[in-house]
Amino acid sequence: MSGQRVDVKVVMLGKEYVGKTSLVERYVHDRFLVGPYQNTIGAAFVAKVMCVGDRTVTLGIWDTAGSERYEAMSRIYYRGAKAAIVCYDLTDSSSFERAKFWVKELRSLEEGCQIYLCGTKSDLLEEDRRRRRVDFHDVQDYADSTCF
Ligand SMILES: Nc1nc2c(ncn2[C@@H]2O[C@H](COP(=O)(O)OP(=O)(O)OP(=O)(O)O)[C@@H](O)[C@H]2O)c(=O)[nH]1
């Protein structure tokens, strides 16, 4: 149908401090907020309207809090999501373990959700490659073994 309007729910998941809010800010407002880190409390919502062919697509993006304190709340926000951006920080190996946790959970509970794995803070590796804590091949092997 031409001129169709489509609403799509997208959820951001990942350990605290990996850069979920910063990614959303960049995507929606094309800016990077400098200044002291402010953790997300619960979740934040932002909408972005885009045109795909003759369709108007409204992305409703739920930016969840990464702190494990809010884990139960994050489950509320990924329900019914069509896509999940699961983020990990390339300079923090524990954040990759946390990403695997979310992928496993989404796979078992949200079959209709398309999952995207996103490694963040690559600029820090450009400055100093020794800061990398998540090996590229480990990610590739994981992605292959979990059918990404
Ligand atoms: N160098 C660098 N720093 C980043 C990048 N993305 C985010 N940061 C910084 O990392 C910190 C955490 O970023 P946030 O976007 O708040 O992280 P978050 O995942 O939303 O954190 P929670 O709300 O606690 O879940 C902030 O100090 C950001 O400025 C990046 O791509 N490169």
The ligand as an ORCA input file, in Angstrom:
! r2SCAN-3c Opt
* xyz 0 1
  N      35.618      7.683     23.342
  C      34.308      7.388     23.284
  N      33.540      7.561     24.363
  C      32.233      7.255     24.259
  C      31.675      6.759     23.079
  N      30.363      6.524     23.285
  C      30.132      6.893     24.563
  N      31.246      7.331     25.151
  C      31.385      7.794     26.538
  O      31.114      6.680     27.402
  C      30.372      7.109     28.536
  C      29.070      6.342     28.636
  O      28.248      6.690     27.520
  P      26.659      6.534     27.561
  O      26.174      6.777     26.175
  O      26.082      7.355     28.628
  O      26.544      5.000     27.971
  P      25.234      4.128     28.217
  O      25.502      2.765     27.649
  O      24.018      4.812     27.718
  O      25.232      4.039     29.807
  P      23.997      3.670     30.794
  O      22.995      4.763     30.676
  O      24.603      3.614     32.154
  O      23.461      2.333     30.388
  C      30.184      8.621     28.390
  O      31.183      9.273     29.135
  C      30.373      8.859     26.897
  O      30.875     10.154     26.619
  C      32.520      6.569     21.934
  O      32.123      6.138     20.851
  N      33.826      6.910     22.104
*
